């Protein structure tokens, strides 16, 4: 990620980062409830286990963060778009 793409002093970029962290923390908790390893999740999600590890350590892609920053700027909250996915496991 280029430093010029993301500026955490920008309130919308910062909010996007916080939302990304919250989403990944929720997914990590769900993974653990299911008894899955990072490797299991990677297999089912079709990504590398390195990708899962990076996401769980809050190392996000610029696209995700800037998309969430745009949500913040437009006052479109991720819970409105991701709510059904995040709550699918009854959490």
N, C-alpha and C positions, 0 to 999 in steps of 0.2 A: 504494500500500500504506500502510495506517495504521501509525504507529509502535507503537500499542497492540497490533497483531496479532502482531508479530514482535519478540522480545527476544533478541538474539544473546548476552546474558549467560546465558540459559537453555541448559543443555548440549544439550537435545534440539533446540531451535530452531537452535543453532549447527551441530549434526551434520547436521540437515536441509539447511542452507545448503551445507555442505561436499559433501554427496552431490549436491545439485543442480548445483553447480559441476563435480563430477567427471563427471556424466552429460552435461552440455552440452559439456565439453571433449572427451569421447569422441566425441560426435556431430559436433563441429566438425572433429576430426581425420578422421573418416570422410568427411565432406563434401569435405574437401580431397583425400583419396585418390581419390575419385570424380571429381575435377576440377570439382565443382559450385561455382557462386557461391552467395552467400546468396540471391540472387533465384531461382536454380534450385531450391534447397531450399524456399523459400517457395512456389513454384508447385506442386511435388509434394506438399508437406505441407498445402496449402490454407490458408496463413496469409500475412500481409503480410511483405514483406522487412524492414520495421521490426521486426516481432516476432522474426524470426530474429536480427537484429542485436542487439536488446536481450537475448535469451537468451544469445547468445555473449559478451555483456559482463556476464553474471551479474546481470541485472536481471530477477528472477523474479517470478511472480505469488505473492500470499500463499497461495493455495490449494495450489500445488505445495510451497512451503516448509513449510506447516503439515502437509500430508500426510506429508512426509518426516520432520518432527519427531515425528509420531505413530508412524511406523515406528521411529524411534529409541527412543521411550518404550516401545514394545511389543517391542523387540528383534527386529523383522522387518526384515531388511536388504534394501535395494533390489536388491542383486545377486541375491537369490532371486527377485524378481519381474521385474526388468529384464534379467537375465543373458542370456536367449535373444535378446532384442532387441539388446542392446549387442554381443554376440558374433556376430551374424548375418553380419557381413562378414569374419569370420575374424581379428578383432583380439583 
